Amino acid sequence: MRNKYLNFDNKYLARLIIPLVVEQLLAVSVGFVDTLMISTVSEAAISGVALVDNINRLVIQILAAFATGGVVVVSQYLGSGDRKECKVCTGQLISLMEFSTIILAILLIIYPRQLLGTIFGRVERDVMDSAVTYLVVTSFSYPFLAIYNAGAAIFRSSGNSSISMGISIVMNIANVILNALFVFGLKLEVLGVGLATLLSRIIAALIMIVIFKSDSNELKPEAVTAFVPQKKYILKILRIGIPSGIENGMFQIGKLMVVGMVATLGTSAIAANSVAYQVIDFPNLPATSIGIALITIVGQCMGAGNIPEAKKQVKRLMKYAFVSDWISKGLLFIFAPQIVSLFSLSTETANSAVLVLRAFFLAAILVWPLSFTLPNALRAAGDVKFTMTVSILSMWLFRIVASYFFVFHLHFGLMGVWVGMFIDWYVRGISYLTRYLSNKWATFHII
């Protein structure tokens, strides 16, 4: 009997990718809304939130790594037709992500100021106070975010991304309403932004639990014992998740170090860099979403042992990634001044943000999908050590070193940090393309 999970027609791709785009749009809008609303308070407040958002991005990337491990394993079992193993893996993924985030949240809640001081060094006191408040409050949300991410990954592995999209819509509406209430109504400033994020993630987690436990979920574990850690399944998930987690973690740590360089340039540079980072998430969305879809599709093909189909789908989706990337980033280049004007920034800060965004477009149009979409095809096949190695070496040898050189020796200011990032992209893109064309990724086996 034909496996229903190996039909990748245009209708299937639309059902998978369009909700992913919407979901990713809503996910990045959380930080965007937080930054936009807190910008009405002060540049110290926006800078404090911006610093912590880099840590939050690190946590989200680590969760994404575990989720990737889960998606790859579940997708491959689905491709092979083994439904029983799929159901056990879903329980294992949820338990793994919950345990990890609870431990992490406890550490960040107890030692926020020490962590921020270690990463960012000496920053202005009002910036640090804002950062501590925001970090503590948002840390409470990590276990709830883990539940949502685990559930989203499980449904996505079967090609169903509409459920997580729907929950994400509810979460973001709640976030906007609560932000307005706490920031503008109750004047809670940074505390209000953090509380809005926390409560909206709690709502998302509760909805995900209800849907996951429903009888309509064909991947729901059949017994409670599926949530008890089992070495066989944990190792399969971690085989993908650990290298991906190290890759994502080291990448974000490297970004934190770069942000530390920005912090030495003053509050204006921190604010401009923060706004630019928040804005670029949006034009990256189409290619990012296609990359997430690649994990499901290539994972199912590899599970079924159908490598020619995997290659066919990679080629097809990469074309979509490039076209959508050019369109979205071209719009950013044109409307950068209008977008930046949404934030309450000084003229100097706004001009810096616009310059960075336009440079971002010029650097990204040739290589961004190769650097951040294509490697998901390698990960879905199990070639995670290669992607991890390239990511870490490129980050530390090129982005950090180049940023330091351009900022402190050539005195490029904020733009020096971004030039270092552009160099990093090209090294990654060339490395991943070379690996894909070598076909070595197709020799890996997870199940």
Salt bridges, closest charged atoms under 4 A:
GLU23 OE2 - ARG156 NH2 3.32
GLU85 OE2 - LYS232 NZ 2.96
ASP129 OD1 - ARG113 NH1 3.45
ASP215 OD1 - LYS220 NZ 3.19
GLU218 OE1 - LYS4 NZ 3.47
GLU218 OE1 - ARG83 NH1 3.85
GLU222 OE2 - LYS87 NZ 3.05
GLU247 OE2 - ARG379 NH2 2.34
ASP281 OD2 - ARG57 NH2 3.00
ASP325 OD1 - LYS329 NZ 2.38
ASP383 OD2 - ARG435 NE 2.77
ASP424 OD2 - ARG399 NH2 2.89
ASP424 OD1 - ARG428 NE 2.95
